[in-house]
Amino acid sequence: MTAVSQLVCTAAHADLPGDPPATGVDVRFHEAGVQYDRPWTLRCGAGGNATPVAG
């Protein structure tokens, strides 16, 4: 999970239109070779850990 947190938080801290806070940026993951109805949606938490977005 450490690698996922690093990827999510790095992406969330990128320069984005409107300069949203990293904790408000949804990052979606698609896992190759696995059938899911939808991608995983995660956010970078205040402590630097990726947390799932409910809903």
PDB file of N, CA, C and O in Angstrom:
ATOM      1  N   MET A   1       0.824  -1.197   0.000  1.00  0.00           N
ATOM      2  CA  MET A   1       0.000   0.000   0.000  1.00  0.00           C
ATOM      3  C   MET A   1       0.865   1.256   0.000  1.00  0.00           C
ATOM      4  O   MET A   1       0.393   2.327  -0.382  1.00  0.00           O
ATOM      5  N   THR A   2       2.123   1.142   0.421  1.00  0.00           N
ATOM      6  CA  THR A   2       3.006   2.304   0.443  1.00  0.00           C
ATOM      7  C   THR A   2       3.193   2.868  -0.953  1.00  0.00           C
ATOM      8  O   THR A   2       3.162   4.084  -1.139  1.00  0.00           O
ATOM      9  N   ALA A   3       3.387   1.997  -1.939  1.00  0.00           N
ATOM     10  CA  ALA A   3       3.587   2.466  -3.315  1.00  0.00           C
ATOM     11  C   ALA A   3       2.338   3.172  -3.841  1.00  0.00           C
ATOM     12  O   ALA A   3       2.439   4.192  -4.522  1.00  0.00           O
ATOM     13  N   VAL A   4       1.162   2.630  -3.526  1.00  0.00           N
ATOM     14  CA  VAL A   4      -0.088   3.256  -3.960  1.00  0.00           C
ATOM     15  C   VAL A   4      -0.231   4.629  -3.321  1.00  0.00           C
ATOM     16  O   VAL A   4      -0.608   5.586  -3.998  1.00  0.00           O
ATOM     17  N   SER A   5       0.062   4.742  -2.037  1.00  0.00           N
ATOM     18  CA  SER A   5      -0.013   6.046  -1.363  1.00  0.00           C
ATOM     19  C   SER A   5       0.939   7.045  -1.999  1.00  0.00           C
ATOM     20  O   SER A   5       0.588   8.209  -2.191  1.00  0.00           O
ATOM     21  N   GLN A   6       2.143   6.593  -2.327  1.00  0.00           N
ATOM     22  CA  GLN A   6       3.107   7.498  -2.947  1.00  0.00           C
ATOM     23  C   GLN A   6       2.609   7.983  -4.303  1.00  0.00           C
ATOM     24  O   GLN A   6       2.725   9.169  -4.614  1.00  0.00           O
ATOM     25  N   LEU A   7       2.057   7.086  -5.111  1.00  0.00           N
ATOM     26  CA  LEU A   7       1.533   7.478  -6.420  1.00  0.00           C
ATOM     27  C   LEU A   7       0.354   8.431  -6.294  1.00  0.00           C
ATOM     28  O   LEU A   7       0.292   9.443  -6.992  1.00  0.00           O
ATOM     29  N   VAL A   8      -0.580   8.112  -5.407  1.00  0.00           N
ATOM     30  CA  VAL A   8      -1.773   8.950  -5.228  1.00  0.00           C
ATOM     31  C   VAL A   8      -1.379  10.338  -4.752  1.00  0.00           C
ATOM     32  O   VAL A   8      -1.850  11.335  -5.299  1.00  0.00           O
ATOM     33  N   CYS A   9      -0.519  10.417  -3.739  1.00  0.00           N
ATOM     34  CA  CYS A   9      -0.157  11.721  -3.185  1.00  0.00           C
ATOM     35  C   CYS A   9       0.708  12.536  -4.149  1.00  0.00           C
ATOM     36  O   CYS A   9       0.607  13.763  -4.188  1.00  0.00           O
ATOM     37  N   THR A  10       1.557  11.861  -4.926  1.00  0.00           N
ATOM     38  CA  THR A  10       2.342  12.575  -5.937  1.00  0.00           C
ATOM     39  C   THR A  10       1.411  13.176  -6.987  1.00  0.00           C
ATOM     40  O   THR A  10       1.563  14.339  -7.360  1.00  0.00           O
ATOM     41  N   ALA A  11       0.451  12.387  -7.463  1.00  0.00           N
ATOM     42  CA  ALA A  11      -0.502  12.892  -8.456  1.00  0.00           C
ATOM     43  C   ALA A  11      -1.366  14.010  -7.878  1.00  0.00           C
ATOM     44  O   ALA A  11      -1.648  14.993  -8.563  1.00  0.00           O
ATOM     45  N   ALA A  12      -1.783  13.867  -6.632  1.00  0.00           N
ATOM     46  CA  ALA A  12      -2.658  14.865  -6.006  1.00  0.00           C
ATOM     47  C   ALA A  12      -1.952  16.199  -5.787  1.00  0.00           C
ATOM     48  O   ALA A  12      -2.608  17.239  -5.731  1.00  0.00           O
ATOM     49  N   HIS A  13      -0.631  16.187  -5.665  1.00  0.00           N
ATOM     50  CA  HIS A  13       0.131  17.418  -5.458  1.00  0.00           C
ATOM     51  C   HIS A  13       0.581  18.068  -6.774  1.00  0.00           C
ATOM     52  O   HIS A  13       1.301  19.066  -6.749  1.00  0.00           O
ATOM     53  N   ALA A  14       0.172  17.524  -7.904  1.00  0.00           N
ATOM     54  CA  ALA A  14       0.531  18.094  -9.209  1.00  0.00           C
ATOM     55  C   ALA A  14      -0.149  19.454  -9.395  1.00  0.00           C
ATOM     56  O   ALA A  14      -1.125  19.774  -8.716  1.00  0.00           O
ATOM     57  N   ASP A  15       0.381  20.235 -10.318  1.00  0.00           N
ATOM     58  CA  ASP A  15      -0.259  21.511 -10.659  1.00  0.00           C
ATOM     59  C   ASP A  15      -1.558  21.218 -11.400  1.00  0.00           C
ATOM     60  O   ASP A  15      -1.543  20.679 -12.507  1.00  0.00           O
ATOM     61  N   LEU A  16      -2.675  21.575 -10.788  1.00  0.00           N
ATOM     62  CA  LEU A  16      -3.986  21.334 -11.375  1.00  0.00           C
ATOM     63  C   LEU A  16      -4.750  22.638 -11.503  1.00  0.00           C
ATOM     64  O   LEU A  16      -4.539  23.555 -10.709  1.00  0.00           O
ATOM     65  N   PRO A  17      -5.644  22.740 -12.496  1.00  0.00           N
ATOM     66  CA  PRO A  17      -6.443  23.952 -12.632  1.00  0.00           C
ATOM     67  C   PRO A  17      -7.222  24.246 -11.352  1.00  0.00           C
ATOM     68  O   PRO A  17      -7.836  23.347 -10.777  1.00  0.00           O
ATOM     69  N   GLY A  18      -7.200  25.456 -10.923  1.00  0.00           N
ATOM     70  CA  GLY A  18      -7.918  25.877  -9.730  1.00  0.00           C
ATOM     71  C   GLY A  18      -7.139  25.650  -8.451  1.00  0.00           C
ATOM     72  O   GLY A  18      -7.589  26.050  -7.377  1.00  0.00           O
ATOM     73  N   ASP A  19      -5.972  25.011  -8.544  1.00  0.00           N
ATOM     74  CA  ASP A  19      -5.088  24.764  -7.402  1.00  0.00           C
ATOM     75  C   ASP A  19      -5.820  24.151  -6.205  1.00  0.00           C
ATOM     76  O   ASP A  19      -5.777  24.705  -5.107  1.00  0.00           O
ATOM     77  N   PRO A  20      -6.500  22.999  -6.410  1.00  0.00           N
ATOM     78  CA  PRO A  20      -7.209  22.372  -5.289  1.00  0.00           C
ATOM     79  C   PRO A  20      -6.225  21.784  -4.275  1.00  0.00           C
ATOM     80  O   PRO A  20      -5.089  21.474  -4.634  1.00  0.00           O
ATOM     81  N   PRO A  21      -6.642  21.627  -3.019  1.00  0.00           N
ATOM     82  CA  PRO A  21      -5.767  20.973  -2.042  1.00  0.00           C
ATOM     83  C   PRO A  21      -5.618  19.494  -2.400  1.00  0.00           C
ATOM     84  O   PRO A  21      -6.535  18.893  -2.959  1.00  0.00           O
ATOM     85  N   ALA A  22      -4.476  18.916  -2.080  1.00  0.00           N
ATOM     86  CA  ALA A  22      -4.227  17.505  -2.403  1.00  0.00           C
ATOM     87  C   ALA A  22      -5.281  16.589  -1.779  1.00  0.00           C
ATOM     88  O   ALA A  22      -5.624  15.556  -2.354  1.00  0.00           O
ATOM     89  N   THR A  23      -5.788  16.959  -0.623  1.00  0.00           N
ATOM     90  CA  THR A  23      -6.789  16.127   0.052  1.00  0.00           C
ATOM     91  C   THR A  23      -8.149  16.172  -0.633  1.00  0.00           C
ATOM     92  O   THR A  23      -9.055  15.431  -0.249  1.00  0.00           O
ATOM     93  N   GLY A  24      -8.308  17.023  -1.638  1.00  0.00           N
ATOM     94  CA  GLY A  24      -9.566  17.126  -2.358  1.00  0.00           C
ATOM     95  C   GLY A  24      -9.487  16.623  -3.787  1.00  0.00           C
ATOM     96  O   GLY A  24     -10.430  16.802  -4.557  1.00  0.00           O
ATOM     97  N   VAL A  25      -8.368  15.991  -4.156  1.00  0.00           N
ATOM     98  CA  VAL A  25      -8.177  15.511  -5.523  1.00  0.00           C
ATOM     99  C   VAL A  25      -8.443  14.005  -5.571  1.00  0.00           C
ATOM    100  O   VAL A  25      -7.791  13.238  -4.861  1.00  0.00           O
ATOM    101  N   ASP A  26      -9.392  13.580  -6.402  1.00  0.00           N
ATOM    102  CA  ASP A  26      -9.655  12.157  -6.602  1.00  0.00           C
ATOM    103  C   ASP A  26      -8.669  11.601  -7.619  1.00  0.00           C
ATOM    104  O   ASP A  26      -8.475  12.179  -8.689  1.00  0.00           O
ATOM    105  N   VAL A  27      -8.056  10.493  -7.284  1.00  0.00           N
ATOM    106  CA  VAL A  27      -7.132   9.804  -8.185  1.00  0.00           C
ATOM    107  C   VAL A  27      -7.721   8.427  -8.436  1.00  0.00           C
ATOM    108  O   VAL A  27      -8.002   7.687  -7.493  1.00  0.00           O
ATOM    109  N   ARG A  28      -7.909   8.077  -9.709  1.00  0.00           N
ATOM    110  CA  ARG A  28      -8.522   6.793 -10.049  1.00  0.00           C
ATOM    111  C   ARG A  28      -7.473   5.837 -10.612  1.00  0.00           C
ATOM    112  O   ARG A  28      -6.660   6.211 -11.458  1.00  0.00           O
ATOM    113  N   PHE A  29      -7.510   4.610 -10.129  1.00  0.00           N
ATOM    114  CA  PHE A  29      -6.595   3.558 -10.553  1.00  0.00           C
ATOM    115  C   PHE A  29      -7.353   2.477 -11.307  1.00  0.00           C
ATOM    116  O   PHE A  29      -8.478   2.122 -10.956  1.00  0.00           O
ATOM    117  N   HIS A  30      -6.718   1.968 -12.341  1.00  0.00           N
ATOM    118  CA  HIS A  30      -7.216   0.804 -13.071  1.00  0.00           C
ATOM    119  C   HIS A  30      -6.139  -0.262 -12.942  1.00  0.00           C
ATOM    120  O   HIS A  30      -4.974   0.001 -13.242  1.00  0.00           O
ATOM    121  N   GLU A  31      -6.504  -1.450 -12.504  1.00  0.00           N
ATOM    122  CA  GLU A  31      -5.535  -2.526 -12.368  1.00  0.00           C
ATOM    123  C   GLU A  31      -5.595  -3.421 -13.602  1.00  0.00           C
ATOM    124  O   GLU A  31      -6.636  -4.000 -13.912  1.00  0.00           O
ATOM    125  N   ALA A  32      -4.471  -3.527 -14.298  1.00  0.00           N
ATOM    126  CA  ALA A  32      -4.403  -4.325 -15.525  1.00  0.00           C
ATOM    127  C   ALA A  32      -4.687  -5.798 -15.236  1.00  0.00           C
ATOM    128  O   ALA A  32      -4.191  -6.353 -14.256  1.00  0.00           O
ATOM    129  N   GLY A  33      -5.479  -6.414 -16.085  1.00  0.00           N
ATOM    130  CA  GLY A  33      -5.754  -7.830 -15.976  1.00  0.00           C
ATOM    131  C   GLY A  33      -6.797  -8.210 -14.945  1.00  0.00           C
ATOM    132  O   GLY A  33      -7.052  -9.397 -14.743  1.00  0.00           O
ATOM    133  N   VAL A  34      -7.405  -7.237 -14.289  1.00  0.00           N
ATOM    134  CA  VAL A  34      -8.417  -7.514 -13.277  1.00  0.00           C
ATOM    135  C   VAL A  34      -9.724  -6.871 -13.713  1.00  0.00           C
ATOM    136  O   VAL A  34      -9.744  -5.708 -14.117  1.00  0.00           O
ATOM    137  N   GLN A  35     -10.800  -7.615 -13.634  1.00  0.00           N
ATOM    138  CA  GLN A  35     -12.101  -7.097 -14.040  1.00  0.00           C
ATOM    139  C   GLN A  35     -12.800  -6.429 -12.866  1.00  0.00           C
ATOM    140  O   GLN A  35     -13.181  -7.097 -11.905  1.00  0.00           O
ATOM    141  N   TYR A  36     -12.968  -5.130 -12.937  1.00  0.00           N
ATOM    142  CA  TYR A  36     -13.717  -4.367 -11.937  1.00  0.00           C
ATOM    143  C   TYR A  36     -14.813  -3.609 -12.661  1.00  0.00           C
ATOM    144  O   TYR A  36     -14.674  -3.273 -13.838  1.00  0.00           O
ATOM    145  N   ASP A  37     -15.898  -3.341 -11.959  1.00  0.00           N
ATOM    146  CA  ASP A  37     -16.961  -2.534 -12.547  1.00  0.00           C
ATOM    147  C   ASP A  37     -16.495  -1.106 -12.762  1.00  0.00           C
ATOM    148  O   ASP A  37     -16.959  -0.423 -13.675  1.00  0.00           O
ATOM    149  N   ARG A  38     -15.571  -0.655 -11.912  1.00  0.00           N
ATOM    150  CA  ARG A  38     -15.073   0.716 -12.004  1.00  0.00           C
ATOM    151  C   ARG A  38     -13.674   0.775 -11.388  1.00  0.00           C
ATOM    152  O   ARG A  38     -13.265  -0.140 -10.673  1.00  0.00           O
ATOM    153  N   PRO A  39     -12.955   1.842 -11.665  1.00  0.00           N
ATOM    154  CA  PRO A  39     -11.605   1.961 -11.093  1.00  0.00           C
ATOM    155  C   PRO A  39     -11.665   2.253  -9.597  1.00  0.00           C
ATOM    156  O   PRO A  39     -12.706   2.643  -9.069  1.00  0.00           O
ATOM    157  N   TRP A  40     -10.538   2.060  -8.929  1.00  0.00           N
ATOM    158  CA  TRP A  40     -10.430   2.461  -7.526  1.00  0.00           C
ATOM    159  C   TRP A  40     -10.319   3.968  -7.502  1.00  0.00           C
ATOM    160  O   TRP A  40      -9.588   4.542  -8.308  1.00  0.00           O
ATOM    161  N   THR A  41     -11.021   4.619  -6.605  1.00  0.00           N
ATOM    162  CA  THR A  41     -10.895   6.062  -6.428  1.00  0.00           C
ATOM    163  C   THR A  41     -10.318   6.304  -5.040  1.00  0.00           C
ATOM    164  O   THR A  41     -10.862   5.848  -4.034  1.00  0.00           O
ATOM    165  N   LEU A  42      -9.203   7.031  -5.006  1.00  0.00           N
ATOM    166  CA  LEU A  42      -8.481   7.285  -3.764  1.00  0.00           C
ATOM    167  C   LEU A  42      -8.172   8.765  -3.633  1.00  0.00           C
ATOM    168  O   LEU A  42      -8.184   9.504  -4.617  1.00  0.00           O
ATOM    169  N   ARG A  43      -7.895   9.187  -2.409  1.00  0.00           N
ATOM    170  CA  ARG A  43      -7.436  10.552  -2.134  1.00  0.00           C
ATOM    171  C   ARG A  43      -6.226  10.476  -1.224  1.00  0.00           C
ATOM    172  O   ARG A  43      -6.056   9.527  -0.458  1.00  0.00           O
ATOM    173  N   CYS A  44      -5.400  11.485  -1.326  1.00  0.00           N
ATOM    174  CA  CYS A  44      -4.252  11.602  -0.440  1.00  0.00           C
ATOM    175  C   CYS A  44      -4.739  12.213   0.876  1.00  0.00           C
ATOM    176  O   CYS A  44      -5.264  13.327   0.893  1.00  0.00           O
ATOM    177  N   GLY A  45      -4.563  11.484   1.968  1.00  0.00           N
ATOM    178  CA  GLY A  45      -4.972  11.988   3.276  1.00  0.00           C
ATOM    179  C   GLY A  45      -3.979  12.999   3.810  1.00  0.00           C
ATOM    180  O   GLY A  45      -2.876  13.141   3.283  1.00  0.00           O
ATOM    181  N   ALA A  46      -4.372  13.695   4.847  1.00  0.00           N
ATOM    182  CA  ALA A  46      -3.514  14.708   5.455  1.00  0.00           C
ATOM    183  C   ALA A  46      -2.185  14.134   5.932  1.00  0.00           C
ATOM    184  O   ALA A  46      -1.182  14.847   5.969  1.00  0.00           O
ATOM    185  N   GLY A  47      -2.166  12.856   6.297  1.00  0.00           N
ATOM    186  CA  GLY A  47      -0.942  12.216   6.773  1.00  0.00           C
ATOM    187  C   GLY A  47      -0.108  11.604   5.667  1.00  0.00           C
ATOM    188  O   GLY A  47       0.905  10.961   5.941  1.00  0.00           O
ATOM    189  N   GLY A  48      -0.523  11.795   4.400  1.00  0.00           N
ATOM    190  CA  GLY A  48       0.232  11.252   3.269  1.00  0.00           C
ATOM    191  C   GLY A  48      -0.115   9.829   2.906  1.00  0.00           C
ATOM    192  O   GLY A  48       0.634   9.180   2.176  1.00  0.00           O
ATOM    193  N   ASN A  49      -1.240   9.324   3.401  1.00  0.00           N
ATOM    194  CA  ASN A  49      -1.683   7.979   3.085  1.00  0.00           C
ATOM    195  C   ASN A  49      -2.883   8.025   2.161  1.00  0.00           C
ATOM    196  O   ASN A  49      -3.775   8.856   2.333  1.00  0.00           O
ATOM    197  N   ALA A  50      -2.907   7.132   1.181  1.00  0.00           N
ATOM    198  CA  ALA A  50      -4.050   7.043   0.275  1.00  0.00           C
ATOM    199  C   ALA A  50      -5.237   6.434   1.010  1.00  0.00           C
ATOM    200  O   ALA A  50      -5.099   5.429   1.707  1.00  0.00           O
ATOM    201  N   THR A  51      -6.405   7.052   0.847  1.00  0.00           N
ATOM    202  CA  THR A  51      -7.617   6.532   1.462  1.00  0.00           C
ATOM    203  C   THR A  51      -8.696   6.394   0.386  1.00  0.00           C
ATOM    204  O   THR A  51      -8.797   7.247  -0.496  1.00  0.00           O
ATOM    205  N   PRO A  52      -9.500   5.333   0.447  1.00  0.00           N
ATOM    206  CA  PRO A  52     -10.560   5.148  -0.537  1.00  0.00           C
ATOM    207  C   PRO A  52     -11.626   6.237  -0.424  1.00  0.00           C
ATOM    208  O   PRO A  52     -11.920   6.732   0.664  1.00  0.00           O
ATOM    209  N   VAL A  53     -12.190   6.592  -1.566  1.00  0.00           N
ATOM    210  CA  VAL A  53     -13.295   7.544  -1.602  1.00  0.00           C
ATOM    211  C   VAL A  53     -14.579   6.730  -1.646  1.00  0.00           C
ATOM    212  O   VAL A  53     -14.775   5.923  -2.555  1.00  0.00           O
ATOM    213  N   ALA A  54     -15.441   6.934  -0.682  1.00  0.00           N
ATOM    214  CA  ALA A  54     -16.707   6.194  -0.632  1.00  0.00           C
ATOM    215  C   ALA A  54     -17.663   6.697  -1.699  1.00  0.00           C
ATOM    216  O   ALA A  54     -17.687   7.880  -2.038  1.00  0.00           O
ATOM    217  N   GLY A  55     -18.443   5.770  -2.211  1.00  0.00           N
ATOM    218  CA  GLY A  55     -19.490   6.149  -3.151  1.00  0.00           C
ATOM    219  C   GLY A  55     -19.068   5.986  -4.520  1.00  0.00           C
ATOM    220  O   GLY A  55     -19.837   6.263  -5.440  1.00  0.00           O
TER     221      GLY A  55
END
